[in-house]
């Protein structure tokens, strides 16, 4: 069994890879921005991490979306629908939660397949 950890600290890893599957969590870097800008920031970071390990957003299997305020789901969905290619929507859950940093408006948990040649 081989587990690869990316960006590992004492407390967490930016991503973990096992059996050609990547597990990752992204939070926004632009903390003072609104839900639209934070969503774009987080999804851009997801794309970058996936590409770094030989995957892409078409390979996303499952996503959990954590929103500070569930009434902002329509704004998140506008960004999501523009970002995600047609015909490859993953299994998805969206919940309202109290996030670790009060300035976060969104946090994503993503599971995606990695191309076997990687």
N, C-alpha and C positions, 0 to 999 in steps of 0.2 A: 504494500500500500504506500503510495506516494502523495503527500499533501504539499502543495506549494503555497506559501504565504507571501503576499506583496505588501510592501509598506508597513511592516510589522513594528508595533511598539509594545511596550509591556502590557497595555490594556486592550489593544485591538489590532487588526490588520485591515488595510484598505480593501483587500480582496483575498479570497481563499479559493484555490483551484484544486478540484478532486475529480477524477474520472471524466476529464474533458468537460467539466462544468465549473463555471465561475460563480461565486457568491460575493456580492459586494453591496456596500451601503455608501450613499453619497449624501452630503449635506451642503447647503449653499455657502459660498465664500463671500457673497455680497449681502451681508447681514442687514444693511440699512434699506435695502430695496423692497419693493412690493412683491406679491405672490407671483406675478407674471415674470419679472426679472429673475427672482430666485429660482423659479421653475426652469427657465431657460438655462441658468447657470448650472443647476444640478443635472439636467439632461445632457448638457454639453460634457460635463465631467463623466457621466455614465458612458457616453460614446467614446471618450478618450481612453477610459480604462478598458473597455471592451476591445477597442482596436489594439491597444498595447499587448493584449494577451492572445490576439488572433481570433477575435469574435467581432460581432457588430450587433446593432439594435434589431436586426431581422432574426437573430438567434435568441432573443429574450424569451424565456419560458414562463416566468412568473415575476410579478412586481407587486410589492406592497407600498402604497403611498400613504405617508403620514402627513396630515395637514393640521396646522395649529387651529385653523378655523374652517370647518367643513362647508361653510357658506361660500368659500372661495373655490370650491371644486369646479365650477364652470370656467373660471379663469385658468385653473390648472389644466383642465381638459382641452381648452383652446390651444395651449402650448403643446401638450401631449399629442393631440391630433395632427398638428403641423409637423412635429418631430418624428413620429412613428410612421414608417412606410405602410402604405395600404396593404391589407391582406396578411399582416403578420402580428396582429395584436396578441399579446400574451395573456395568460390567466392573470387577473388583477384584483386587488382589494384596495379600498381607500377608506381610511379611518381618521377621525379627529382624535388628537392626542395632545398632551402637554409634552412638548419637546424639551430636550436637555438644555438647549440654549433658548431663552425667551425671544431672541431675535430671529430664530429659524421660523419660517412660514411653512416649509416643506422639507421632508426627508424621504429618501427612496431606498428600498431594499430590493435588490435585483438578483435573479438567478438566470444564467444564460449558458447555452451550449457553446463549446469552443470547437473550431474545426479540428478534426482528428490529426491533421498534418502538423499541427503546432506542437 
